[in-house]
């Protein structure tokens, strides 16, 4: 089998699920996507995968994994915490030796950048209960990824891509758009999943910017946005009081009577860099 040869003769996903007793578990945020046409579209949204190494988080019964094996991706590493699903993907990996690997691990506790060489991407239908913290962790190391193609609840997707002044604009959108070019690429109705979730879903594409903040500046941005949006009804001079408030805003040239949702990404960038510089300066 060549590196990009596709496994053939696979049984239907529903049969695989039944054979392994792989019922979706609410505690794991599982909703399985079984329609091969939809999983193929998601894989295609990631662009040309030739020469790319892909990490998939939470493959479940392997619907998206199968679609990824049908691309020209050089390798695929599936990270799964559910032992039942690990058994399913292990079977699939046996049909794609050297190309698909399964790692039994909690993605929340795993540095995915260590699992494959660059250039690398993450493509995943994320468990709903941990999608946001996973994304924030990956944004901290955005320079390590060429692209992220991720499925979230639609409301989370809207928050990631929200414009300043809109109802969904907040901390997550600032962090995402500060580090990546973001866009909603596909909407998926509840009925496409088994079992159907109570909400719609959406696929978000994130392409990291060429220049990324260093660790200290990213940490400062997390602090600034947590303070600013933690009390979003307050004026910024009050919301940012714990991290310098009036002085920080004056240095950044930002009116302290404004509220967090009115600031654009460039203004948050100024605040974060000033806050990081002040934190690094001995008092």
N, C-alpha and C positions, 0 to 999 in steps of 0.2 A: 504493500500500500504506500503510495507516495504521500508526501507531507500534506498535500491538499486534496487527497482522494476522500470522497464522502462515503460514510457507511450507508449500506443499502439494506432493504428488506426489514426495516424496523416495524415492530408491531405498533398498533395505534396507542397513543398515550393513555387513553382510558383503560386499556388492557394492562399496561404497565403499572398504572396506579392501583388497579384492583389486585394484581398479582403480588404487589409489595405491601398492600394494606396502607397505602400512602394517602390517607384522608388529610385534607388541609386542616391545620391546627391554628385556632385563633391566637393562642399564646405565642405562636411564632410569626403572627401576621401574615399567614399564608393564604394566597388566592392564586390558583394555578391557571395559567394562560395556555389553553390547549389548541387553539386554532392555528394551524401551520401557516396560513396566509398572513395572519397578524404577526406571528413571530418572525416570519421572513421579512416583513416590512420594517420591523424594529431593527433587525440586523442590517438591513439596507440603509437605514438612517445614519448608521455610523460611518458611511462612506466606503471608499475602497480599502479593504482590510489587508490587501497584499503586503506582506512584510511586517504586519502588525502582530503584537502579542496581546491577547484579550484576556481580561479577568472578568468572570461572571460571578456575581454574588447572589446566593440563594437560588440555585437552579431548580430546586424542587424536582419534579418528575422529568425535567430536561427538555421541555418544549422549545425554549429559546436556545438551549445548548445545541439541539439538533439543527436549528436554523443557522447558528454560528458555524457549525461544522460544514454547512453548505456554502460558506463564504470562502474567500482565499486567505483567511487569517492563518498566519504561520503556526500559532499555537493558541490553545484555550486552557486556562486554569479556572476550574469551578471551585468556589469556596462555599461550603455548606455545613451548617451546624446540626441538621436533622439527620440522625444515623440512617433512617429509612431511605431518605433521598440520596445519601451517600452511596447506598447499595445500588440504587438505580443508575446513578452516573458512573459508578465503577463498571457496570455492565456495558454502558455506552462507550466508556473509555477503551474497553477491550476491543471494540470494533474500530477504534481510531488510534492505534498504538503510536506513541511518540508525538501525538498531536493534541490529545485531550488528557488532562490530568485533574484528579479530584483531590482537594485538600479539605479534610474534616476539621473545621475551625470556626470560631465565632469571628465574623468580619469586624465586629466592634473592637476586638482585641488583637487584630492582625494587621501588620504593615504590608499592604498588598504590593507595594513597590518591590519587595524582596522576592516575589513569587515568579517574576519573569523579567527578562531584559527589556530595555527600550528599543524601539518605540512601542509604547503600551497604551491600551485603552481599557476603560471599564464599560461594560455593557450589561445592564441588569434590570430585571423587574424586581425592585427592592421590596423587602417586607415592609408593610405600611408602618409598623410600630417602631422601626429604627431608621427609616429613610433619611430623616433630617439630620440626626447626629452623624450618620455615616457620611453624608455629603459634606458637612462642615469639616470633618476630619480629612476628607480627600482634598478639600479646597486649601487646607494648610500646606499640602504638598502638590499643588496644582502643576508646578513646573515638571513634575515627574510623568505627567500624562499628556498624550497628544489630543485626547478627546474623551469625554464622558457622555454616554447615551443612557439615560436613566429614567425609569418609570416611577412615578409618584402618584399619590392621590392628587386629583386635579387642583384642589385648593393649595397644596404645597407647591405644585408646578407654577401656579399663578403667583405665589409669593416669591419664588425664585426669579421670575422674569418681570416683576411689577416695576412700573415707572414711578419716579418720585411724585408725591402728591396723590397717588392712587390709594384705594382702600387696602390693597394687599401689600403695599410697600412697607418693608420693615427690615429687621436685622439680617434675615436670611438672604433677601434680595440684594442688600448692600454687599455682603460678603461674596456672594456668587458673581455679581456683575463687576465687582472690583477686581476679581481674579480671572474671570472668563467672559467670553461672549456667549450669551445665553438666549435660547429661544424654545418655545413650545413647538414640537415637530409633529405631534400626532395625539389625537384624543381617542380614548378607548372606553366604550360603555360598560356598565357593570355586567351585562349579560355575556360578555366575552370570556368571563372568568368562571372557574369552578372552585368553590361556591362563589356566586356573585357578591361582590362587596356592596355596601350601602351607598357608595359614592362612585363618581366617575373617576377615571384615571387619565394621565397624560404623560407622554414621553418628552423629556427635556434634553436638548443637546447643549453641552457646555464645551467650548473650545478655549483652553487656557491662553491668556495673553502671553506674548513673547517675554515681557518683563514682569516678574513676580516680586512681591514684597518679601523681605527677609523675615525670619521667625519673630524677631522683636517687634517689627511693625505690624505683622499679622496679629500678634498677641494684643498690641495696643488697639488695633481696630476692633477686635472682639470686645475689649473693655469699653471702648467708646460707644459702640453700637448697643451693647447690653445696657449701658446707663441711659443712652438717649431714648431707646425704644422701650425700656423697662417702665418708664413713666411717660408715655407718649402724649398724655394730655398736658404735661407740664411744659413750660417754656424751657428752652435749652439751658438757660443760666441756672435753673433749678435742677433739671434732670442730670446735668453734668457736674453738679456741685461736688460730688465725691472724688472727682478726678481733675479738679482745677477750675471747673465752671467758667466764670467771667474772664479769668486771665487767659485760659486756653482759647476761648472764643475770640477774645480781642486779638490775640496773636494770629489767629486764623482769618481775621477780618470778617467774622460772622456775627450777625445781630443776635444777641442773647434772647431776644423776645420771640425768635422763631421757634418752631417745633420740629422735631426730628424728621417727620415725613416730608418736610419741604426742602431738605438738603439733598443735593445730588451727589453722585459718587465722588466727584472731584473734591467737593467740600468735605465729605467724610474722610477722604484720603489726606487732606491737609490736617484735619484734626488728629488723625491716627499718627501721622509722622511727627507732628509736634508733641503729642503725648509720649511717643516712644523716645524722642530726643530728651524730653524733660525727665523721663524715668531713668535714662542712662546717665544723666548729669548728677554728680554727687551734690547733695544739698549742703 
